[in-house]
Amino acid sequence: MANLGEVIGAASAVVKGMGVTLKEMMSPTVTENYPDEPAKLQERYRGAHELQRDENGMEKCVACFLCAAACPSNCIYIEAAENTDQLRISGGERYAKVYNIDYNRCIFCGYCVEACPTDAITHGHGFEIASYNTSTLIYRKEDMLVKIPEGAKPPVIAEHAEASAH
């Protein structure tokens, strides 16, 4: 036979739970009017990737391949090339000549962002990447590279090329 204290405790738990339910039923409904209004995303949202530049406008990626090695779905493809005095793309010895992410395979885990020693790859807030054509889900370096900041000169160093020509 049930103890009277247990019955009262169970009844009070049911009343407390119903109180929470009724309170939520009476509160106003919050609706996002997407796509008429921009979506409100949290700061930590993991959207489409972005390749960052430094304050001088040079690419931060030095083609170290750590992001590709950390990726569990093997969706990152990189080809490296050497920086020269005539053509300097990044601050390191190498730069990513080709940098592709296959969003058909990407699981947005963030391991590539964590593995990057130069903070070259980050998650942006882009989320409208759905497509009926899977070939459009392979994003190339040009698609992900952020624009050159205003006031920064382009990454090609022309002074060295002119100096070596004289």
N, C-alpha and C positions, 0 to 999 in steps of 0.2 A: 504494500500500500504506500502511496506517495506521501511524502512528508508535506505538511501544510506550508512550510517555508519554501520548499522547492516549487510548489504550485504558484505561490505568490511571486517568486523570483521569475518564473517563466512568463507569467501574465504581465509583469512589469516590463520584461524585455520585449514582448509583443507590442505593448502600448507605446514604448519608447520608439520602436522601429516604425510603427504606424505614424507616430508624430513626425518623424523625419520625412516619411513619404508624403504626408499631407503638407508639410512646410514647403517641400520642393514642388508639389503640384500647384501651390498658390503663388510661387515666385514667377516673375516674367520669363518668357522664353527668349533665349539669346540665339539669334539667327545671323549667320554671315551671308551677305548678299553677293556672293561670288557667282558669276564673273562681273557683275555690275560694279562692284567695289573691290579694291585689292584685298587679297587674303591677308589675314593677320597671323603671321608666323612667329614662333618663338625664336629667340636669338640663336639657340643651339640646334635649330632645324638643319638637317642634312639634305640639302638639295643638290642640284647639278654642280659638278666640280668647276673650280676656277683656277687658272694658273696665274700666279701673282707676279708683279714686277716690283723692283726696289724703287727707292725715291728718285733715282736717276733715269728710270724708264727701262732699265735692263731687266731681262728675265731672271727670276730667282732660281729657276731649275738649272742644276749643274749636271744633269743626266747621270746621277749616281745609281739609279735603278733600285733604290731601296723601296720605293712605293710599289713597284711591280713585284718585287720579292715578297712584300708583306701582303699582297692582295690574295685572299683565299679563293676568289673566283677567276683569277688569272685573266682579268679583263683589260689590263694596262699594257700597251705596247710602246716601247721607246727605242729610237735609234739615236745614238749620240754622234756629235761632230765636234771637231776641235775649234776653239776660238783662235783667231789670228789677229795680228796687229791691224790688218786692213778691215777685218770684220769681227767685231766683238758683240756677241749677243747676250752673254751672261757674265757675271763677275768671276766665274771659275775658269778652269782650263777647258772644260767642255760645256756644251749646251745640248738641249734636246732638239735635234733636227726634226724628228718625228715624235709626236706624243699623242697617242690615241687612247681613248677609253671606250670600250664597247658596252653601252648601256643595256644591251640585250642580256648581259651577264652580270653587271654590277649589282651588288646587294646593299650598297650605301652603308657599309659597315664602319667606315672611317679609319681603317687601318692604314691606308695610304697617307692620310693626313697626319696621323700620329708618327709614321715612320720617316717623314720628310725632315731632314736636318736643316733645311734652309727655309722652311715654311712656304715653299713654292706652290704646293697644291692645297687648296682649302675647299670646304663645302660652301657653296653659295646658297641663295634662297630660291633659285629657279626650280620649279616643279612641273612646269608644263612641257614635258618632253615626250609624252605619249605619241605614238605614230602607228599607222597601219603598215608602213613600209619599214622593215627592220634595218635596211641599209642606211636609213637616216638616223639611226640610233648609235652610230659610230661617230663619236665626237672627236674632231681633230684639234690639234694645238691652236689653230686659228680660231676655232669656235669657242675655246675655253680661256684664251689669253685675255686678261683685262686690258683696257685701253691705257695708252701711255698717259701718265698724269700731266696736267697742264704745267707748262714751264720746264718740263724735262726735255732734254734733247734726245733725238732718236738713238737707238742702241748702236748704230754703226758709227765707229770712231773714224772720222774722215781726216783728222789732223795728222795721224800717224801715216796714213796713205799718202798725203801731200808731202810730208817730210821725207819719206823714203823715195819719192819720185824726183826730188831735187838733188 
